[in-house]
Amino acid sequence: MPILSDEAVAVIQEAFNEVDTDSSGYIDASEIKVLLDKVSEAEGFEAPSEEAIQARLEQVPTDEPGKLKLEGVIFAIAMMKVLAITILLFAAADADESGKLEAAEIKSVLTNVHEKIGEPVPSDDDLDKMVEEIGAPVEFETFAAFVIPVILALCGVGVE
């Protein structure tokens, strides 16, 4: 299961071509903002501000400083989607709103992720090992560092 559907990639490509008015193959922060506004509406997520985009562009190694190619935009949107899913998973599992997930909550998330993606759910022993690997309780940052590679692997994306 890909992170972005073929339709989503087509929407991104179309939006990229619309905002790349000089046909340079690169777009800057203001153009990325226009693109993300269009894509976020189609994909149902909140687009970041132009300032947030510019701050991220300054941290990302690119061929052209402060600008992205189409492939970089597709990758960034896919990662935003995975992060948004991770935030929703954490919030849904944190029933007591403690800001931490206990072992049972982590196991529930892992089970749900496997089921939603259509992959076999790990055995209870394997789930226990996964939870032991990250420890419990865990705050969001630890949870995200663990579960994002799991999501990406289940979607067939290689993670180093």
C-alpha positions as CSV (number, residue, x, y, z in Angstrom):
1,M,0.0,0.0,0.0
2,P,1.6,3.3,-1.1
3,I,1.7,6.3,1.2
4,L,0.2,8.5,-1.5
5,S,-2.2,7.1,-4.1
6,D,-1.6,7.6,-7.8
7,E,-4.4,10.1,-7.7
8,A,-2.7,12.1,-5.0
9,V,0.6,12.1,-6.9
10,A,-1.3,13.3,-10.0
11,V,-2.8,16.1,-7.9
12,I,0.6,17.1,-6.6
13,Q,2.1,17.0,-10.1
14,E,-0.6,19.1,-11.6
15,A,-0.4,21.6,-8.7
16,F,3.4,21.7,-9.1
17,N,3.2,22.4,-12.8
18,E,0.6,25.2,-12.1
19,V,2.8,27.0,-9.6
20,D,6.1,26.4,-11.4
21,T,5.2,29.3,-13.7
22,D,8.7,29.8,-15.1
23,S,9.0,26.0,-15.9
24,S,12.3,25.8,-14.0
25,G,11.5,22.5,-12.4
26,Y,11.9,24.1,-9.0
27,I,9.5,25.9,-6.7
28,D,10.3,28.2,-3.7
29,A,8.5,28.7,-0.4
30,S,5.8,31.0,-1.7
31,E,5.0,28.6,-4.6
32,I,5.2,25.6,-2.2
33,K,2.6,27.3,0.0
34,V,0.2,27.7,-3.0
35,L,0.8,24.1,-4.0
36,L,0.3,22.8,-0.4
37,D,-2.9,24.8,-0.1
38,K,-4.3,23.0,-3.2
39,V,-3.1,19.6,-2.2
40,S,-4.1,19.9,1.4
41,E,-7.7,20.7,0.3
42,A,-7.7,17.6,-2.0
43,E,-6.1,15.3,0.6
44,G,-7.7,16.6,3.8
45,F,-4.8,18.0,5.8
46,E,-3.9,21.4,7.1
47,A,-1.2,23.1,5.0
48,P,1.7,24.7,6.9
49,S,2.4,28.4,6.9
50,E,4.9,30.0,4.4
51,E,7.2,30.8,7.3
52,A,7.2,27.1,8.4
53,I,7.9,26.0,4.9
54,Q,10.8,28.5,4.5
55,A,12.2,27.3,7.9
56,R,12.1,23.7,6.7
57,L,13.6,24.5,3.3
58,E,16.6,26.1,5.1
59,Q,17.2,22.8,6.9
60,V,16.8,20.5,3.9
61,P,19.7,19.8,1.5
62,T,18.5,20.6,-2.0
63,D,20.0,21.0,-5.4
64,E,18.9,24.6,-5.5
65,P,19.0,26.3,-2.1
66,G,15.6,27.2,-0.8
67,K,13.8,25.4,-3.7
68,L,12.4,21.9,-4.3
69,K,11.9,19.7,-7.3
70,L,8.7,17.8,-7.9
71,E,10.2,14.6,-6.3
72,G,11.1,16.6,-3.2
73,V,7.6,18.0,-2.9
74,I,6.1,14.5,-3.3
75,F,8.4,13.1,-0.6
76,A,7.7,16.0,1.8
77,I,3.9,15.6,1.4
78,A,4.2,11.8,1.9
79,M,6.1,12.4,5.1
80,M,3.6,15.0,6.3
81,K,0.9,12.4,5.8
82,V,2.8,9.8,7.8
83,L,3.4,12.3,10.6
84,A,-0.3,13.3,10.6
85,I,-1.3,9.7,10.8
86,T,1.2,9.2,13.7
87,I,-0.3,12.2,15.6
88,L,-3.8,10.8,15.1
89,L,-2.8,7.3,16.2
90,F,-1.1,8.7,19.4
91,A,-4.0,10.9,20.2
92,A,-6.6,8.1,19.7
93,A,-4.6,5.7,21.8
94,D,-3.9,8.2,24.6
95,A,-7.4,7.6,26.2
96,D,-6.5,9.2,29.5
97,E,-4.8,12.2,27.8
98,S,-1.7,11.7,29.9
99,G,0.6,12.5,27.0
100,K,2.1,9.0,27.3
101,L,1.2,5.6,26.0
102,E,1.3,2.5,28.2
103,A,2.2,-1.0,26.9
104,A,-1.4,-2.0,26.1
105,E,-2.0,1.2,24.2
106,I,1.1,0.7,22.1
107,K,0.1,-2.8,21.3
108,S,-3.4,-1.6,20.3
109,V,-1.9,0.9,17.9
110,L,0.5,-1.6,16.4
111,T,-2.4,-4.1,15.9
112,N,-4.6,-1.4,14.3
113,V,-1.9,-0.2,12.0
114,H,-1.3,-3.8,10.7
115,E,-5.0,-4.4,10.3
116,K,-5.6,-1.1,8.4
117,I,-2.8,-1.7,6.0
118,G,-3.9,-5.3,5.5
119,E,-0.8,-6.9,6.9
120,P,-0.8,-9.8,9.3
121,V,-0.9,-8.7,12.9
122,P,2.2,-9.7,14.9
123,S,1.8,-12.4,17.6
124,D,1.3,-11.3,21.2
125,D,4.9,-12.3,21.8
126,D,6.1,-10.2,18.9
127,L,4.0,-7.3,20.1
128,D,5.4,-7.6,23.6
129,K,9.0,-7.6,22.1
130,M,8.2,-4.4,20.2
131,V,6.8,-2.7,23.3
132,E,9.8,-3.9,25.3
133,E,12.1,-2.4,22.6
134,I,10.8,1.1,23.0
135,G,9.7,0.8,26.7
136,A,6.5,2.0,28.2
137,P,5.2,4.4,29.0
138,V,6.3,6.5,26.0
139,E,5.8,10.1,25.0
140,F,5.0,11.2,21.5
141,E,8.6,11.7,20.3
142,T,9.6,8.2,21.3
143,F,6.4,6.7,19.9
144,A,6.9,8.6,16.6
145,A,10.5,7.5,16.2
146,F,9.4,3.9,16.6
147,V,6.1,3.8,14.7
148,I,7.0,5.9,11.7
149,P,9.5,3.3,10.4
150,V,6.9,0.6,11.1
151,I,4.3,2.4,9.0
152,L,6.8,3.1,6.2
153,A,7.9,-0.6,6.1
154,L,4.3,-1.8,6.0
155,C,3.8,0.5,3.1
156,G,6.8,-0.9,1.3
157,V,9.0,2.1,1.8
158,G,12.6,1.3,2.6
159,V,13.9,3.0,5.8
160,E,17.5,3.1,6.7
